[in-house]
Amino acid sequence: MIFDQDQIIRIIKENPLNTIKLIFLSKGLLTQKKIFISNWDLFDFLEKLKASNDFDTILIAAKTAPKIVETRNFMDGKLLKYLGLITYDNDKIPDNITLFYKNPSKLQKISSPFFLFKEPEKKEFPANATAAFFSSESTSANIAENIKLAEDAGFSITDSFTVSEQSLKNGINRVTELLKDVPQESGVIIFSDSSASLLAKLEEKTGRTILSRDDLIISIFNARAEGTGGKLKLASAVVAKEKANFRKKITGLSRIKGGIGLKGPGETKEEERKRILKNKEKNVRKQLENEFSRLDFQRKFRKRSRIATIAIVGYTNAGKSTLFNALLNEEATKESNKFFSSIDPKIRKFSLFGKPLFLLDTVGFISNMSNDITDAFNATFSEIAASDLILHIIDSTEKGWEERKKFVENLLTENGCDKHNIIPLFSKKGKIKIKQPLKKGLFYDALDPEDISKIKKFIYEKLTENEENQ
């Protein structure tokens, strides 16, 4: 049962009348209710509301249903299974209901008269069902991002919980307790700074597969890697992770081919494990060095040819590939609404007002990546740092875009990029509600030919200016 109709009617009829009633439910049972005089007060409260284990459903009852923008992100950020908008008439009788719910990962919607409402049928338990644990200190934007990360990695979050970082660090009892009502078939993802040793203990005590955020990122890299460079980045990240956390079984170390020998005489399992990792690391490092040399040769060739390089960078899923294709006027790279649609940089030569240029499309970045994963992209950072101009794509329609912008800029400057060469470009111009004055950069829509022409002119003028100052 999602909610009790009689109970909702009683709450709507309660004083003060003609107000907005916010109703919190957990597994169909009322846990809390609040009253608001205006939509402004309601939205202000919802903006600050943090995800909690105390509710999985929110119902909003009002004479006129408020509009929840970006419903999917809102629900993910609050860890909601259901969001219901109920309208009532002058006699305080519920009129209509619109219910949003995820089934299992796709957002669904039902609209019907309140008294004819039928709950959606439950789908079969998905094979990739997963229980997710989030830090109670996480923002809604961070939680929504992590859910998308899990879904892009092929998992369906059917149960979700918030746990304080302190309780995770102090022990595993709280997680084990919350897992009691979760089917044993479900895997578990921990989105926190928990140590590898703690995750290993959880795995042992619960008998479930425990994954971290890094595991998801590596899984997505594995699915997206196509060229040699991408596969080597994946291999480097996996080896570094295995070496750092040391919690996987020996059979799990064969995910990357190469460097695996037989157990020597008198060698313990732990010694064998260290030797395997050392051999694999040596093998991957050698291949990476060869890849770095190849890319370095290409960069030197471009420099000798005196042809400028323009790099497109940004947070993952910000719209880099869309702009890349628009500037080239061809589908040179695959566009996707998924994180890390490609981890292999693409470079194309094109002409801008008769001036030959190289255009570089890079892998998207994401916050809270471990150093082991970030280090695997040293070659990509070298490519970006050597570019004459860096276009930083920012999707300012996403909540938390300011933090993402700062994160990417810091990451670039920490890895050798000149901050004066970084130009912010704000994508999805038509969806931006408040356009703040820009000291640097511009707003654009990648599907608007006039905006693409402005960006091309901007690039040409900037490169000309740089050449004159040299």
C-alpha positions in Angstrom: 0.0 0.0 0.0 1.4 3.4 -1.0 -1.0 5.4 1.1 -4.3 5.2 3.0 -6.9 7.2 1.2 -9.0 7.9 4.4 -6.0 9.2 6.2 -5.1 11.6 3.4 -8.6 12.9 3.3 -8.5 13.6 7.1 -5.2 15.4 6.7 -6.5 17.6 3.9 -9.6 18.6 6.0 -7.5 19.5 9.0 -7.1 23.2 10.0 -5.8 25.5 8.8 -7.8 25.1 5.6 -6.7 26.2 2.1 -3.1 25.4 2.9 -0.5 23.1 1.3 -0.2 19.8 3.2 3.1 18.0 2.9 2.8 14.3 3.9 5.7 12.0 4.6 5.2 8.2 4.4 7.4 5.1 4.9 6.1 1.8 3.6 2.6 3.3 3.5 2.7 4.6 7.1 2.5 8.2 8.0 5.8 9.5 9.6 5.4 13.3 9.4 3.3 16.1 8.0 3.9 19.8 7.5 1.7 22.8 6.5 2.7 25.6 4.2 0.9 28.8 3.3 2.6 29.4 0.0 4.5 27.5 -2.7 7.5 29.7 -1.9 7.7 28.3 1.6 7.1 24.8 0.3 9.9 24.9 -2.3 12.3 26.5 0.2 11.7 23.6 2.6 12.0 21.0 -0.1 15.2 22.5 -1.4 16.8 22.1 2.1 15.3 18.7 2.8 17.8 15.9 3.1 17.2 12.2 2.2 16.3 10.1 5.2 15.4 6.5 6.2 12.3 8.0 7.8 10.4 8.4 4.5 10.3 6.9 1.0 7.2 8.7 -0.2 6.1 12.3 -0.3 2.5 13.5 -1.0 1.8 17.2 -1.6 -1.9 18.2 -1.3 -3.0 21.7 -2.5 -5.8 23.4 -4.3 -3.4 23.9 -7.3 -0.7 21.3 -7.7 2.8 22.8 -7.4 5.2 22.1 -10.3 8.2 20.0 -9.3 10.9 20.7 -11.9 13.3 17.9 -12.9 11.1 15.4 -11.1 13.5 12.5 -11.6 16.5 14.3 -10.1 14.3 15.5 -7.2 13.1 12.0 -6.4 16.6 10.5 -6.7 18.1 13.2 -4.5 15.6 12.6 -1.7 15.6 8.8 -2.2 11.9 8.7 -3.0 10.1 5.7 -4.3 6.9 7.7 -4.9 6.0 11.4 -5.3 2.3 12.2 -5.3 0.6 15.6 -6.2 -3.0 15.8 -5.0 -5.4 18.6 -5.7 -8.6 19.2 -3.7 -11.8 21.3 -4.4 -13.4 24.1 -2.4 -15.0 21.5 -0.1 -11.6 20.1 0.8 -12.4 16.9 -1.1 -9.5 15.3 -3.0 -10.0 15.8 -6.7 -7.1 14.4 -8.7 -3.7 12.7 -8.1 -0.6 12.5 -10.2 1.8 9.8 -8.9 5.4 9.6 -10.0 7.4 6.4 -9.4 10.4 4.4 -10.6 9.9 1.1 -12.2 12.6 -0.1 -11.8 14.9 2.7 -13.0 12.6 4.5 -15.5 10.4 7.3 -14.2 6.7 6.5 -14.6 3.6 8.7 -14.1 -0.1 7.9 -13.3 -2.8 10.6 -13.3 -6.3 9.8 -12.3 -9.3 11.0 -10.2 -8.3 10.5 -6.5 -11.1 8.0 -5.7 -10.4 5.9 -8.8 -6.7 5.7 -8.2 -5.2 2.2 -8.6 -1.7 1.5 -7.4 0.8 0.5 -10.2 1.5 -3.2 -10.5 4.8 -4.3 -9.1 7.3 -5.6 -11.6 9.3 -8.7 -11.1 12.4 -8.4 -8.9 15.1 -7.3 -11.3 18.2 -9.5 -11.7 20.5 -6.5 -11.1 18.7 -5.4 -8.0 21.0 -3.5 -5.6 20.7 -1.9 -2.2 22.6 1.4 -1.9 23.9 3.2 1.1 24.6 6.9 1.0 26.3 9.2 3.5 23.7 11.1 5.5 25.9 14.2 4.9 25.5 13.9 1.1 23.6 16.6 -0.8 20.6 15.8 -3.0 22.7 16.6 -6.1 25.4 14.2 -5.0 22.9 11.4 -4.3 21.1 11.8 -7.6 24.5 11.7 -9.4 25.4 8.5 -7.6 22.1 6.8 -8.5 22.7 7.7 -12.2 26.2 6.3 -11.9 24.9 3.0 -10.6 22.2 2.8 -13.3 24.7 3.6 -16.0 26.9 0.7 -14.6 23.9 -1.6 -15.1 22.4 -1.7 -11.6 18.8 -1.1 -10.4 18.6 0.4 -7.0 15.6 -1.2 -5.3 16.4 -0.3 -1.7 18.3 2.8 -0.4 19.4 4.0 3.0 21.3 6.9 4.5 24.0 6.1 7.1 26.3 8.6 8.9 30.0 8.4 8.0 30.7 8.0 11.7 28.5 4.9 12.1 30.2 3.4 9.0 33.6 4.0 10.4 32.7 2.7 13.9 31.5 -0.6 12.6 29.2 -2.6 10.4 26.3 -3.4 12.7 24.1 -0.5 11.3 24.5 -1.6 7.7 23.8 -5.2 8.6 20.7 -4.2 10.5 19.3 -2.2 7.6 19.9 -5.1 5.2 17.7 -7.5 7.2 14.6 -6.8 5.1 16.5 -6.6 1.8 16.3 -9.8 -0.3 19.5 -11.8 -0.2 19.8 -11.7 -4.0 20.5 -8.0 -3.8 24.0 -6.7 -4.1 25.2 -3.7 -2.1 26.8 -0.4 -3.1 28.4 1.8 -0.6 28.7 5.5 -1.6 31.0 6.8 1.1 34.6 7.1 2.1 34.6 3.7 3.7 37.9 1.9 3.8 38.6 -1.2 1.7 39.0 -3.2 5.0 35.5 -2.2 6.2 34.0 -3.2 2.8 35.8 -6.5 3.0 34.4 -7.1 6.5 30.9 -6.2 5.3 31.3 -8.6 2.4 32.3 -11.4 4.8 29.6 -10.8 7.4 26.7 -10.3 5.0 27.6 -12.8 2.3 26.8 -10.2 -0.3 28.9 -8.6 -3.1 29.9 -5.1 -1.8 30.8 -2.5 -4.4 32.2 1.1 -4.0 31.8 4.2 -6.2 35.2 3.4 -7.7 34.0 -0.1 -8.7 31.1 1.5 -10.6 33.4 3.9 -12.4 35.8 1.1 -13.4 32.8 -1.0 -14.5 31.6 1.9 -16.8 35.1 2.4 -18.1 35.2 -1.3 -19.0 32.0 -1.0 -21.0 33.1 2.2 -22.8 36.8 1.5 -23.5 37.2 0.9 -27.2 40.7 2.0 -28.3 44.0 0.9 -26.9 44.3 4.1 -24.8 41.0 3.6 -23.1 41.7 -0.1 -22.3 45.1 0.8 -20.8 43.5 3.5 -18.6 41.0 0.9 -17.4 43.8 -1.6 -16.8 45.9 0.9 -14.9 42.9 1.9 -12.7 42.0 -1.7 -11.9 45.6 -2.7 -11.0 46.0 0.4 -8.8 42.7 -0.4 -7.1 43.5 -4.1 -6.5 46.9 -3.2 -5.2 45.5 -0.5 -2.9 42.6 -2.4 -1.3 43.8 -6.0 -1.5 40.4 -7.5 -0.7 39.5 -9.4 -3.8 40.0 -13.1 -4.2 42.9 -14.4 -6.2 40.5 -15.6 -8.9 39.3 -12.1 -9.3 42.7 -10.8 -10.2 42.5 -12.4 -13.7 40.3 -9.6 -15.0 43.3 -8.1 -16.8 45.4 -10.5 -18.9 49.1 -10.6 -18.6 51.8 -11.1 -16.0 50.1 -14.0 -14.1 52.5 -16.8 -13.2 52.2 -20.0 -11.4 52.6 -20.3 -7.6 56.1 -20.9 -6.6 57.4 -23.5 -4.1 56.7 -22.6 -0.5 54.9 -19.4 -1.5 51.9 -18.3 0.6 48.7 -17.1 -1.0 49.4 -13.6 0.1 52.9 -13.7 -1.4 51.5 -15.1 -4.6 49.0 -12.4 -4.7 51.6 -9.7 -4.3 53.8 -11.2 -7.0 50.8 -11.3 -9.4 50.0 -7.7 -8.7 53.6 -6.7 -9.2 53.8 -8.5 -12.5 50.6 -7.0 -13.7 51.6 -3.5 -12.7 54.9 -3.8 -14.5 53.1 -5.0 -17.6 50.5 -2.3 -17.6 53.2 0.4 -16.9 55.2 -0.7 -19.8 52.2 -0.5 -22.2 51.2 2.9 -20.8 54.8 4.2 -21.4 54.5 3.1 -25.0 51.1 4.8 -25.3 52.5 8.0 -23.7 55.4 8.0 -26.2 53.0 7.6 -29.1 50.8 10.5 -27.9 53.8 12.7 -27.1 55.1 12.1 -30.7 51.7 13.2 -32.1 51.7 16.3 -29.9 55.2 17.3 -31.1 54.1 16.8 -34.7 51.1 19.1 -34.2 53.4 21.7 -32.6 55.9 21.5 -35.5 53.0 21.9 -38.0 52.1 25.1 -36.1 48.5 24.0 -36.1 46.6 25.1 -32.9 44.7 22.5 -30.8 41.4 23.2 -29.1 40.4 20.9 -26.2 36.9 20.4 -25.1 36.6 19.4 -21.4 34.0 19.3 -18.7 32.2 17.3 -16.1 30.8 14.0 -17.4 27.5 14.4 -19.4 27.8 18.2 -19.6 27.5 18.2 -23.5 31.1 18.0 -24.7 30.5 15.5 -27.5 27.4 17.4 -28.7 29.6 20.6 -29.1 32.4 18.5 -30.7 30.0 17.3 -33.4 28.4 20.7 -33.9 31.8 22.4 -34.4 32.8 19.7 -36.9 29.3 19.6 -38.5 29.4 15.8 -38.4 28.7 13.0 -36.0 32.4 12.3 -35.2 31.7 11.0 -31.7 28.8 9.3 -30.1 26.4 11.5 -28.1 24.9 10.0 -25.0 23.0 10.9 -21.9 25.2 8.5 -19.9 28.2 9.1 -17.8 31.6 8.5 -19.6 30.0 7.9 -23.0 33.6 7.5 -24.2 36.9 7.3 -22.3 39.0 7.4 -25.5 39.9 11.0 -26.6 38.9 11.9 -30.1 40.9 14.3 -32.2 39.9 15.7 -35.6 41.4 18.3 -38.0 39.1 21.0 -39.3 39.2 24.4 -40.9 37.9 27.5 -39.1 37.6 30.6 -41.5 40.4 29.1 -43.5 42.6 28.4 -40.5 43.5 24.7 -39.9 42.9 23.5 -36.3 42.9 20.3 -34.3 39.8 19.7 -32.1 40.1 17.4 -29.1 37.2 15.7 -27.3 38.2 14.4 -23.9 36.7 12.0 -21.3 34.3 13.7 -18.9 35.5 14.1 -15.3 33.6 13.2 -12.1 34.2 14.2 -8.5 35.3 11.9 -5.7 37.4 9.7 -8.0 40.3 8.0 -6.2 43.8 9.1 -7.1 44.4 5.6 -8.6 41.7 6.3 -11.2 42.7 9.9 -11.8 46.3 8.9 -12.3 45.3 6.6 -15.1 44.4 9.7 -17.1 47.8 11.4 -16.9 48.1 11.1 -20.7 44.8 12.9 -21.2 45.8 15.7 -18.9 49.0 16.1 -20.9 47.0 16.4 -24.1 44.7 19.1 -22.5 47.6 21.0 -21.0 49.4 21.1 -24.4 46.3 22.6 -26.1 46.3 26.2 -27.1 42.7 26.8 -25.9 40.5 24.8 -23.5 36.7 25.0 -23.8 35.2 24.1 -20.4 31.6 23.0 -21.0 29.3 23.6 -18.0 25.7 22.4 -17.7 24.3 25.1 -15.4 20.8 23.6 -15.5 22.1 20.9 -13.1 22.0 21.5 -9.4 25.4 21.8 -7.9 27.0 23.1 -11.2 29.0 25.7 -9.4 30.8 23.0 -7.4 31.3 20.9 -10.6 32.7 23.9 -12.4 35.2 24.6 -9.6 36.1 20.9 -9.3 37.0 20.6 -13.1 38.9 23.9 -13.1 41.0 22.8 -10.0 41.6 19.4 -11.6 42.9 21.0 -14.8 45.2 23.5 -13.1 46.5 20.9 -10.7 47.5 18.8 -13.8 49.4 21.5 -15.6 46.8 23.5 -17.5 47.1 27.3 -17.7 44.0 28.8 -16.2 44.1 31.7 -18.6 43.5 29.3 -21.5 40.4 27.8 -19.9 37.2 29.4 -21.3 33.8 28.5 -19.7 31.0 27.8 -22.1 27.5 27.3 -20.6 25.4 24.8 -22.5 21.7 24.3 -22.8 21.1 28.1 -23.0 17.3 27.8 -23.5 16.9 25.9 -20.2 18.9 28.2 -18.0 16.5 30.2 -15.8 18.9 32.8 -14.4 21.7 33.9 -16.7 24.3 35.4 -14.5 26.6 38.1 -16.0 29.8 36.5 -17.4 33.2 37.9 -17.0 34.5 35.2 -19.3 32.9 32.8 -21.7 29.4 32.7 -23.1 26.0 30.9 -23.1 25.1 28.7 -26.1 22.8 26.0 -27.5 24.6 23.4 -29.5 21.6 22.9 -31.7 21.4 26.6 -32.6 23.6 27.4 -35.8 23.9 31.0 -34.7 25.4 30.0 -31.4 27.8 27.6 -33.0 28.9 30.4 -35.4 29.5 32.7 -32.4 31.6 30.0 -30.7 33.7 29.6 -33.9 34.2 33.3 -34.2 35.1 33.4 -30.5 37.7 30.7 -30.9 39.2 32.4 -34.0 39.5 35.7 -32.3 41.0 34.2 -29.1 43.6 32.3 -31.0 44.5 35.3 -33.1 44.8 37.3 -29.9 47.1 34.7 -28.4 49.3 34.7 -31.5 49.7 38.4 -31.4 50.7 38.3 -27.8 53.4 35.7 -28.3 
